[in-house]
Amino acid sequence: MIRKDFRPFNTSESNKVAEQEPAAEAKEKSADVYTSIKHWAEEDRPREKLMAKGAEALTNAELLAILIGGGTTKKSAVELMQEVLRSCGDTLRGLNHLTLQDLLRFNGIGEAKALTIIAAAEIGKRRMMEDSHKIQQIRTSADVLHYMNPYIQDLNHEECWVLLLNNYARLINCVRISQGGLTETAVDVRVVLKEALKHDATSFILVHNHPSGNMRPSRYDDDLTQRMSRAAATVNLRMIDHVIVTEGEYYSYSENGKI
């Protein structure tokens, strides 16, 4: 006969395991749970924060989150845009380097959101162009940098441009001469002179970028500068400078006494 107080020998252990398993599951599930923006404190929500404190109070990720509208089931729009920004060095300049295909690789970013981000980056770039176009007279190599930055600072390939000037160093036109690969672009001296003569320029400045960020001129850059300067002199044109532009910095042949 089985006694009334009998308990199977493993009952207590089974209860412990049963008690532990739900706790472990709950802990694992809690790791995947995030707090939706709509449950944030009102003063922390990007849109409400913008209305209450102004756009300058928001981070770059918060501003971009307002543009894309929403995130995923596991990430808020702000967290999603923080992830995107981290992928390009946490800079808005880096955002300009991302292509449509780059953005589509992020979970939670479809074509509509990707195009919105690209459009926002382009608007920022055009805003910089408006400022650069206010520079009508090129007085220094720094002026060249400020004028050309919006055009070539975000490129991942080399391009060569020429700034055509009149007698008073006023800008007549800005013309792209060539575009090439990661390390160089071929420049035809005759094309540069042709553009200068066509626009009745009396002087010009050659400009090209180094996507690598290294400002040091190559042997080809040195050779091109010498050939261009000599050729310009034969048709009574003056080559004022050759400027190599990187992100926010420049190398000037004129300032370094090489022209």
C-alpha positions in Angstrom: 0.0 0.0 0.0 1.3 3.4 -1.0 1.6 5.9 1.9 -0.3 9.1 1.6 2.8 11.2 2.2 4.8 9.5 -0.6 6.4 11.7 -3.2 8.4 10.5 -6.2 12.2 11.0 -5.5 12.6 13.4 -8.5 9.6 15.6 -7.9 11.5 18.4 -6.2 14.1 18.5 -8.9 11.5 18.5 -11.6 9.8 21.5 -10.0 13.1 23.3 -9.8 13.7 22.7 -13.5 10.2 23.7 -14.4 10.6 26.9 -12.4 14.0 27.7 -14.0 13.0 27.1 -17.6 10.3 29.7 -17.8 12.6 32.2 -16.2 15.3 31.5 -18.7 12.9 31.8 -21.6 11.6 35.0 -20.3 15.2 36.4 -20.0 16.0 35.3 -23.5 12.8 36.9 -24.9 13.5 40.1 -23.0 16.8 40.4 -24.8 14.9 40.7 -28.1 12.4 43.2 -26.9 12.9 46.9 -27.6 10.9 49.9 -26.6 9.0 51.3 -29.5 9.4 55.1 -30.1 5.7 55.6 -29.4 6.4 54.3 -25.8 9.3 56.6 -25.2 9.0 59.6 -23.0 7.3 62.3 -25.1 10.3 64.7 -24.8 12.6 61.9 -26.2 10.6 61.2 -29.4 12.2 62.8 -32.4 9.2 64.6 -33.8 8.0 65.8 -30.4 11.6 66.8 -29.5 11.9 68.7 -32.8 8.7 70.7 -32.1 9.6 71.4 -28.5 13.3 72.1 -28.8 14.1 72.8 -32.5 16.0 70.8 -35.1 19.4 71.7 -33.6 18.5 69.6 -30.5 18.3 66.4 -32.5 21.1 64.0 -33.3 21.8 63.1 -36.9 20.2 59.7 -36.4 17.0 61.3 -34.9 16.7 63.7 -37.9 17.1 60.9 -40.3 14.6 58.7 -38.3 11.9 61.4 -38.9 12.6 61.1 -42.6 12.3 57.3 -42.9 9.2 57.2 -40.6 9.7 53.8 -38.9 12.0 51.0 -38.0 11.5 47.3 -37.7 9.9 45.0 -35.1 13.2 44.8 -33.3 14.7 48.3 -33.9 13.3 51.8 -33.7 13.8 54.2 -36.6 16.5 56.0 -34.5 18.4 52.7 -33.8 18.2 51.8 -37.5 19.7 55.1 -38.6 22.4 54.8 -35.9 23.4 51.5 -37.5 23.5 53.1 -41.0 25.6 56.0 -39.7 28.0 53.7 -37.9 28.6 51.9 -41.2 30.0 55.1 -42.8 32.0 56.5 -39.9 29.2 58.2 -38.1 29.4 61.2 -40.5 26.9 62.8 -42.8 29.7 63.1 -45.3 30.0 59.3 -45.2 26.3 59.0 -45.8 26.9 60.5 -49.3 29.1 57.6 -50.2 26.3 55.0 -49.7 24.5 53.8 -52.8 21.0 52.5 -53.2 22.3 48.9 -53.0 24.4 49.7 -49.9 21.3 50.9 -48.1 19.1 48.0 -49.2 21.4 45.7 -47.3 20.2 47.0 -44.0 17.3 45.0 -42.5 14.4 47.4 -42.3 15.4 49.7 -45.2 13.5 49.2 -48.4 13.6 51.1 -51.6 11.4 53.9 -50.4 13.4 54.6 -47.3 16.7 54.2 -49.2 15.7 56.7 -51.8 14.6 59.1 -49.1 18.0 58.9 -47.4 19.8 59.5 -50.8 17.6 62.5 -51.6 18.3 64.0 -48.1 22.1 63.6 -48.7 21.8 65.2 -52.1 19.9 68.1 -50.7 22.7 68.7 -48.2 25.2 68.6 -51.0 23.3 71.1 -53.1 23.0 73.4 -50.1 26.9 73.4 -50.0 26.9 74.2 -53.7 24.8 77.2 -53.2 27.3 78.5 -50.7 30.2 77.7 -53.0 28.6 79.6 -55.8 28.8 82.8 -53.8 32.5 82.7 -54.3 32.8 84.7 -57.5 36.5 85.8 -57.1 39.2 83.2 -56.5 41.7 84.9 -54.2 43.4 81.9 -52.5 43.8 78.2 -52.8 41.4 77.9 -49.8 38.7 79.6 -52.1 39.4 76.8 -54.6 38.8 74.2 -51.9 35.5 75.8 -50.7 34.3 76.1 -54.3 35.1 72.6 -55.4 34.4 70.6 -52.3 30.7 70.0 -53.0 31.6 68.7 -56.5 34.3 66.3 -55.7 34.7 65.6 -52.0 32.4 62.6 -51.9 33.7 60.9 -55.1 35.4 57.5 -55.0 37.2 58.1 -58.3 39.4 60.9 -59.6 38.1 63.8 -61.6 39.9 66.8 -63.0 38.3 70.2 -63.3 39.4 73.6 -64.5 38.4 77.0 -63.1 38.4 79.6 -65.8 39.2 83.2 -64.7 39.3 86.7 -66.2 41.9 89.4 -65.6 40.4 90.2 -62.1 40.5 86.5 -61.0 36.7 86.4 -61.3 35.3 83.0 -62.1 34.0 82.7 -65.7 33.2 79.0 -65.7 34.0 75.7 -64.0 34.4 72.7 -66.4 35.0 69.0 -65.7 37.9 67.9 -68.0 38.1 64.2 -67.2 37.2 61.4 -64.8 39.1 58.2 -64.2 39.7 55.5 -61.6 40.7 55.3 -58.0 44.3 56.5 -58.4 44.5 58.7 -61.5 42.6 60.4 -64.4 44.1 61.2 -67.7 44.1 64.9 -68.6 44.6 66.2 -72.2 46.4 69.5 -72.1 44.7 70.5 -75.4 41.2 70.1 -73.9 42.1 72.5 -71.0 43.5 75.1 -73.4 40.5 74.7 -75.7 38.1 75.4 -72.9 40.1 78.4 -71.7 40.2 80.0 -75.2 36.5 79.2 -75.9 35.5 81.1 -72.7 37.9 84.0 -73.3 39.7 83.3 -70.0 43.1 84.9 -69.3 44.0 82.4 -66.6 43.0 79.2 -65.1 43.4 76.8 -62.1 43.6 73.1 -62.5 41.8 71.0 -59.7 41.6 67.3 -59.1 40.8 65.1 -56.2 42.5 62.3 -54.4 39.8 59.9 -53.1 42.5 58.1 -50.9 42.8 61.2 -48.8 46.5 61.5 -49.4 47.3 65.0 -50.5 50.8 64.3 -51.8 51.2 64.9 -55.5 52.2 61.9 -57.7 54.9 62.0 -60.4 52.1 62.2 -62.9 50.6 65.2 -61.1 54.0 67.0 -61.2 54.6 66.2 -64.9 51.0 67.3 -65.8 51.6 70.6 -63.9 54.8 71.4 -65.8 53.4 70.5 -69.2 50.2 72.4 -68.6 52.0 75.5 -67.4 54.4 75.5 -70.4 51.6 74.9 -72.9 49.5 77.7 -71.4 52.3 80.2 -71.8 52.6 79.5 -75.5 49.0 80.9 -76.1 49.4 83.8 -73.6 47.4 82.0 -70.8 48.5 81.9 -67.2 48.2 78.8 -65.1 47.7 80.2 -61.6 47.6 77.0 -59.6 47.1 73.2 -59.6 45.1 72.2 -56.4 44.7 68.7 -55.2 41.6 68.3 -53.0 40.8 65.7 -50.4 38.1 65.7 -47.7 38.4 69.2 -46.2 42.1 69.6 -47.1 44.1 70.6 -50.2 47.6 70.7 -51.7 48.5 73.8 -53.7 51.4 73.8 -56.2 51.4 77.6 -56.0 51.6 77.8 -52.2 54.5 75.2 -52.3 56.4 77.2 -54.9 56.1 74.6 -57.6 54.4 76.8 -60.2 
